[in-house]
Amino acid sequence: MENRVFYIALGDSLTAGVGASTHERSFATSFFQSIKQTKECRYMNFGKSGRSSGELLQFLIDSQIRDLLKKATHITITTGGIDLIRAYQNNVNLLGYISMIQTLKQNLRHILHNIIETNPNTHIFLMGLYNPGTPDHKLYKLANQLIQRVNKFYEGVAKDFNVHAINPMDSFLNKPHLLADEVHPNDLGYKVITDLFLSKQKLSVPT
């Protein structure tokens, strides 16, 4: 049983692999291929495009997923990006962004608490956000400041719950060659994300 891996991927379109040429090129599938050690290892992907942090939290309350989470050895989480995108699409003002960030922070804490309460022994990996925009966009600098602030509290929450935090900001900043569209990574971008997760995974494996 030592080599048993049961990996559950939770989150939004990044977990679903939107932008990858095939599902095998998504970060979740690549991550699983790298950590599985026997044919008995299992992987389940619950990524859904357009899912906000609040919707992910609601999804976790479902009893069926809780039963699966109890057995998981590894869990990855991508969430928060759609929260920012919706705020931007709704043209919220600064107070609106501050409110959105507070809600996101609360959701994040509830998500991690929910998972750890269900399974205190699993390895959890939480990914922050990146700015897919280009420097010529009018909100580029503001987006950078906002995302850096968000990633800072992601890292703080991850520390509070003793989970691994992945910060993709520097890896994607002003690198349009890593994107398949305005938001999502392409195959190369997903490889970058996979490598970020694997670098944290190596830290969680006793040497």
DRENMAR-671952 format. One record per residue (C-alpha): x, y, z. Coordinates in pm, 1 decimal. Layout:
N
site u: X; v: Y; w: Z
...
This chain:
207
site u: 0.0; v: 0.0; w: 0.0
site u: 301.2; v: 233.0; w: 35.2
site u: 309.0; v: 306.6; w: -336.5
site u: -65.6; v: 357.3; w: -366.5
site u: -155.9; v: 693.0; w: -520.6
site u: -513.9; v: 815.1; w: -542.8
site u: -501.5; v: 1163.8; w: -688.3
site u: -804.3; v: 1394.7; w: -703.4
site u: -788.5; v: 1714.9; w: -907.4
site u: -1031.4; v: 1988.9; w: -797.6
site u: -1099.9; v: 2322.5; w: -956.4
site u: -1184.5; v: 2526.4; w: -1261.5
site u: -1090.1; v: 2529.9; w: -1631.4
site u: -718.6; v: 2493.8; w: -1550.3
site u: -787.1; v: 2162.3; w: -1379.2
site u: -1020.3; v: 2065.6; w: -1664.6
site u: -729.0; v: 2131.3; w: -1903.3
site u: -892.0; v: 2394.3; w: -2125.5
site u: -636.1; v: 2503.8; w: -2385.0
site u: -442.2; v: 2176.5; w: -2394.8
site u: -435.5; v: 1993.8; w: -2729.2
site u: -537.1; v: 1668.8; w: -2557.1
site u: -640.2; v: 1574.1; w: -2203.9
site u: -304.8; v: 1393.1; w: -2167.3
site u: -128.7; v: 1730.5; w: -2206.2
site u: -319.3; v: 1893.1; w: -1919.2
site u: -128.6; v: 1953.1; w: -1596.7
site u: -349.2; v: 1721.4; w: -1387.5
site u: -296.2; v: 1421.0; w: -1615.7
site u: 76.4; v: 1497.0; w: -1648.6
site u: 109.2; v: 1535.7; w: -1271.5
site u: -59.4; v: 1198.9; w: -1218.1
site u: 164.0; v: 1028.0; w: -1474.6
site u: 465.5; v: 1161.9; w: -1285.0
site u: 356.8; v: 1057.6; w: -934.4
site u: 190.3; v: 721.4; w: -1002.2
site u: 411.3; v: 425.8; w: -921.6
site u: 196.1; v: 120.5; w: -990.9
site u: -93.7; v: 28.2; w: -1217.9
site u: -320.9; v: 28.4; w: -912.8
site u: -283.8; v: 407.1; w: -880.2
site u: -599.9; v: 609.3; w: -951.4
site u: -676.5; v: 958.4; w: -1075.8
site u: -1007.0; v: 1148.1; w: -1087.2
site u: -1050.1; v: 1492.9; w: -1236.9
site u: -1329.5; v: 1716.6; w: -1105.7
site u: -1225.3; v: 2029.8; w: -1290.8
site u: -1509.6; v: 2234.7; w: -1439.0
site u: -1470.5; v: 2533.7; w: -1664.6
site u: -1620.0; v: 2853.6; w: -1520.2
site u: -1635.3; v: 2725.8; w: -1160.9
site u: -1577.9; v: 2996.2; w: -899.7
site u: -1433.7; v: 2942.4; w: -553.0
site u: -1783.4; v: 2958.5; w: -404.0
site u: -1907.9; v: 2697.6; w: -649.6
site u: -1611.2; v: 2472.1; w: -570.7
site u: -1691.0; v: 2501.7; w: -200.8
site u: -2052.9; v: 2405.6; w: -271.9
site u: -1933.2; v: 2108.3; w: -477.6
site u: -1723.2; v: 1983.5; w: -184.8
site u: -2025.3; v: 1976.8; w: 44.1
site u: -2165.9; v: 1695.6; w: -172.6
site u: -2138.4; v: 1366.9; w: 22.3
site u: -2026.4; v: 1166.2; w: -279.7
site u: -1707.7; v: 1369.8; w: -324.8
site u: -1641.4; v: 1359.8; w: 50.6
site u: -1631.0; v: 979.7; w: 40.2
site u: -1371.3; v: 999.1; w: -237.2
site u: -1168.5; v: 1267.6; w: -60.6
site u: -1130.7; v: 1037.0; w: 240.4
site u: -926.3; v: 799.6; w: 21.1
site u: -715.9; v: 1058.4; w: -162.2
site u: -338.2; v: 1063.8; w: -119.1
site u: -291.7; v: 1376.1; w: -334.4
site u: -528.0; v: 1667.0; w: -404.6
site u: -461.0; v: 1964.9; w: -630.7
site u: -674.2; v: 2279.5; w: -630.9
site u: -701.1; v: 2556.4; w: -889.6
site u: -956.4; v: 2822.1; w: -802.3
site u: -1006.3; v: 3198.5; w: -789.4
site u: -937.9; v: 3293.6; w: -1148.1
site u: -1305.0; v: 3301.1; w: -1244.9
site u: -1379.2; v: 3514.8; w: -937.4
site u: -1145.2; v: 3782.9; w: -1074.9
site u: -1272.5; v: 3744.9; w: -1430.8
site u: -1635.7; v: 3787.2; w: -1321.2
site u: -1546.5; v: 4098.0; w: -1119.1
site u: -1371.4; v: 4242.1; w: -1425.8
site u: -1662.3; v: 4155.5; w: -1657.9
site u: -1904.1; v: 4321.3; w: -1414.7
site u: -1694.6; v: 4640.9; w: -1415.5
site u: -1676.8; v: 4650.0; w: -1035.6
site u: -1501.3; v: 4941.3; w: -868.9
site u: -1211.3; v: 4916.3; w: -623.3
site u: -1445.5; v: 4842.0; w: -332.6
site u: -1597.0; v: 4562.8; w: -542.4
site u: -1254.3; v: 4404.8; w: -593.5
site u: -1176.6; v: 4433.3; w: -221.6
site u: -1508.4; v: 4263.4; w: -140.6
site u: -1438.9; v: 3991.6; w: -399.6
site u: -1095.4; v: 3927.8; w: -247.9
site u: -1245.0; v: 3896.5; w: 102.1
site u: -1503.0; v: 3646.6; w: -24.3
site u: -1234.7; v: 3452.0; w: -211.1
site u: -1021.2; v: 3437.8; w: 103.1
site u: -1314.5; v: 3305.6; w: 308.8
site u: -1401.0; v: 3047.9; w: 42.8
site u: -1040.2; v: 2933.7; w: 27.2
site u: -1024.4; v: 2880.0; w: 402.2
site u: -1355.8; v: 2690.2; w: 398.0
site u: -1238.7; v: 2473.9; w: 105.7
site u: -916.7; v: 2373.5; w: 281.6
site u: -1089.1; v: 2324.3; w: 616.9
site u: -1350.7; v: 2103.9; w: 448.8
site u: -1088.0; v: 1885.7; w: 278.9
site u: -858.2; v: 1852.5; w: 581.7
site u: -1149.9; v: 1777.2; w: 812.8
site u: -1246.5; v: 1497.3; w: 572.3
site u: -889.2; v: 1371.9; w: 520.3
site u: -613.5; v: 1512.4; w: 745.4
site u: -344.4; v: 1287.9; w: 591.8
site u: -361.3; v: 1382.2; w: 223.7
site u: -104.7; v: 1596.0; w: 38.3
site u: -277.0; v: 1916.0; w: -77.8
site u: -142.1; v: 2148.7; w: -346.6
site u: -304.9; v: 2490.7; w: -390.6
site u: -222.7; v: 2699.3; w: -696.5
site u: -248.1; v: 3077.0; w: -701.6
site u: -316.8; v: 3298.4; w: -1001.9
site u: -124.0; v: 3447.2; w: -1293.9
site u: -181.5; v: 3748.4; w: -1518.6
site u: -239.5; v: 3634.7; w: -1878.7
site u: -256.8; v: 3995.0; w: -2001.6
site u: 4.2; v: 4188.2; w: -2198.4
site u: 178.3; v: 4511.4; w: -2088.1
site u: -18.9; v: 4716.9; w: -2342.4
site u: -349.2; v: 4636.7; w: -2168.1
site u: -482.6; v: 4936.7; w: -1977.4
site u: -535.1; v: 4730.6; w: -1659.6
site u: -206.7; v: 4535.2; w: -1679.2
site u: -35.4; v: 4706.2; w: -1383.4
site u: -348.5; v: 4704.0; w: -1170.3
site u: -404.3; v: 4334.4; w: -1248.1
site u: -45.5; v: 4257.0; w: -1147.6
site u: -88.8; v: 4433.1; w: -812.9
site u: -421.8; v: 4263.5; w: -750.5
site u: -296.6; v: 3915.2; w: -840.0
site u: 18.8; v: 3955.9; w: -631.5
site u: -201.0; v: 4051.9; w: -337.6
site u: -422.9; v: 3750.6; w: -398.7
site u: -122.8; v: 3515.4; w: -426.3
site u: 16.5; v: 3651.6; w: -100.8
site u: -294.7; v: 3549.1; w: 89.0
site u: -302.7; v: 3215.3; w: -95.5
site u: 44.2; v: 3149.5; w: 43.5
site u: -64.1; v: 3267.9; w: 389.2
site u: -373.0; v: 3044.4; w: 391.6
site u: -166.0; v: 2750.6; w: 261.7
site u: 79.7; v: 2804.0; w: 546.9
site u: -202.5; v: 2820.3; w: 802.8
site u: -337.0; v: 2485.4; w: 681.4
site u: 7.5; v: 2331.1; w: 618.8
site u: -52.5; v: 2270.2; w: 247.5
site u: 172.4; v: 2334.9; w: -54.4
site u: 130.0; v: 2669.4; w: -232.0
site u: 214.4; v: 2703.3; w: -601.1
site u: 266.4; v: 3057.2; w: -735.0
site u: 258.0; v: 3064.6; w: -1117.1
site u: 280.5; v: 3444.8; w: -1148.9
site u: 647.0; v: 3480.4; w: -1251.9
site u: 630.3; v: 3176.6; w: -1480.0
site u: 354.3; v: 3333.6; w: -1692.7
site u: 416.7; v: 3708.8; w: -1662.3
site u: 433.4; v: 3859.6; w: -2012.6
site u: 481.7; v: 3516.8; w: -2175.2
site u: 204.1; v: 3492.2; w: -2437.2
site u: 380.9; v: 3194.2; w: -2598.3
site u: 255.9; v: 2986.3; w: -2300.9
site u: -110.4; v: 3063.9; w: -2374.1
site u: -364.1; v: 2894.8; w: -2600.7
site u: -609.1; v: 3188.1; w: -2579.4
site u: -650.3; v: 3505.8; w: -2373.1
site u: -657.8; v: 3314.1; w: -2045.2
site u: -570.8; v: 2944.2; w: -2069.7
site u: -230.1; v: 2777.6; w: -2107.4
site u: -131.6; v: 2578.9; w: -2414.8
site u: 57.2; v: 2248.6; w: -2394.5
site u: 382.1; v: 2428.7; w: -2307.8
site u: 205.5; v: 2637.7; w: -2044.1
site u: 56.6; v: 2327.6; w: -1883.9
site u: 401.4; v: 2168.5; w: -1876.3
site u: 523.8; v: 2474.7; w: -1683.8
site u: 237.5; v: 2429.1; w: -1434.4
site u: 307.0; v: 2055.0; w: -1404.0
site u: 672.0; v: 2128.5; w: -1322.0
site u: 567.9; v: 2381.1; w: -1054.5
site u: 346.6; v: 2117.2; w: -889.8
site u: 616.0; v: 1849.6; w: -916.9
site u: 875.8; v: 2072.6; w: -750.8
site u: 642.3; v: 2097.7; w: -448.8
site u: 562.0; v: 1724.9; w: -465.6
site u: 934.1; v: 1644.1; w: -431.4
site u: 941.3; v: 1847.6; w: -111.8
site u: 657.8; v: 1637.5; w: 32.4
site u: 831.1; v: 1304.3; w: -34.8
site u: 1065.9; v: 1187.6; w: 241.9
site u: 1418.7; v: 1128.4; w: 111.8
